[in-house]
Amino acid sequence: MTKTIPHVDYLELGDKPHLVANECTSCGARFFDRRNACAKCFKNDFKKVAISTDGILKSFTIVAFAAPGIPVPFVAGIIDCAGTSVRGNVVNTEPSPEKVTLGMKLRLTTFSIGTDEEGTEAIGFGFEPA
Amino acid sequence: MASDDIWILGIAMTKFGKHSDKDIVDLGSEAAIAALADAGVTMADIGILAAGNLMGAGAGFGQQLQKQIGQTGIPVYNVANACATGATALRTAIMAVKSGEVRMGLAVGAEKLSGAGLLGGGGTSKKDGNKFEPRGRFGSVLPTDGRIGTDTMPGTFAQVGMEYGHKYGGVSFELFAKISEKNHAHSVLNPMAAYQKRFTLDEIMNDMMIAYPNTRPMCSANCDGAAAAVVTSGEVLRTLSKEQQRRAIKVSASVLTTDPYEEACQILPDVNTLTRNAAKIAYEQAGVSPSDLDLVELHDCFATAELVHYDNLMLCPEGGAVDFFMSGATWRDGSMPVNVSGGLESKGHPIAATGIANIWEVCHHLRNEAGDRQIKDAKVGLAHVIGLGSACGIHILERSGL
């Protein structure tokens, strides 16, 4: 079986892939990166919380011009997953303003984004129409 | 004039555009020397230099400038604050004067960006065949730009405008293109602008798409340029000539903010809260309300950004930016002219110069020296910049009335 690794460490793979945030145990603010302290309340105790895999698209852009090596066009968006905002691409739909609309319902999906020299496969995530 | 009032005594900008025969120090020097001449003073009068350059000049841009315009041994503050760098330099000089440590300060911002292309996109991609190893704060094994959203500026600010649409409704590709149409139309009257070409709405919408809904003319123009200002106190201004007093512009408010924590602010940069906060403080400091403003230069780094700042600067009721724009208010003959310089979309956006150049534009009108694009009888104006990260600078300016 191919060994896999998540694209980012806040993507939890397995039977039901989902995103995981660092939640401040004091004020509840959620962050996806490694934390030194809470940006909202300055405390530094965090717990891992699972983020809903369903969300709605609260903003997007269709990037037609990007840095070399990045395939275009693609849809970059901000997804409101039950109150937690998540950054991700909208996938499995045509990248056009006719197909991608503000407020549309989306769900998390995962897919292979490359393999390294040892055969480890990187798994990325995006959001597809629900 | 009160002793502790702050005044802009002299201000200047280079023409924005392509300056292939000049380097960053040449441009900064040109603006600084012109600002000193405009103020009627020399480097011998200046007690502090605040200098900004974001890309290219290397360490000690202020000291490099001194070597060309006058080494007097005064302290130099080299500042960097993204697109708010120029405003930060000015604010630094203002704080020094306000503290009473110096009688006059000089602020300079200069940048060379012609041909810089797309800003903000992560370029480095990992070569095939390497071993995946989690790196950085997100523990990513491959670059995230383009795979998890976008880091590009056109895409980021496109989402800022679209988010406003999600919240309040009424936005469309055409609406944002119309904002750009206005600014390009304004630029025709501004000889300092990098581009002075009027576009039809069709031309804007059919131009090259960069990041929907921003096409190329809806993006700020990368170009070269510099701007500089000399500031002093009311106490010092009283000792100067009547002509200097007449042309001096009062800095009624000088505010710099960063973004306070809000949900999602680390997901999509929040350019709203810090602008609104800065605006509130600025109106209070100046004792003016938005309806008192005769003109506004705001940070239209993209057409999608201009819309949200109508709201953030409280030029319209909350949620009312679309109706406000569609009423024609922000055209130069409207009730609240915005970006009569042509804005960053046509005047250009040499990053560190922008935060002083927009103040130059407002001062020019308040001094009744703006020629063909003069806003008649302008008494009060506001200049706004925002740099991602984020930093927001707002200055409210008033003519001396002498």
Interface residues (C-beta under 8 A of the other chain):
Chain A: I5 P6 H7 V8 D9 Y10 A29 F31 F32 D33 R34 A39 K40 L57 K58 S59 F60 T61 I62 V63 A64 F65 A66 A67 P68 G69 I70 P71 F74 A76 G77 I78 G83 T84 S85 V86 R87 G88 N89 P97 L102 G103 I113 G114 D116 E117 E118 T120 A122 G124 F125
Chain B: L118 G121 G122 G123 S125 D128 G129 N130 K131 F132 P134 R137 F138 G139 S140 V141 L142 T144 D145 G146 R147 I148 G149 T150 T152 P154 G155 T156 A158 Q159 V160 M162 E163 G165 H166 F173 M208 M209 I210 A211 Y212 P213 N214 Y261 E263 A264 Q266 I267 L268
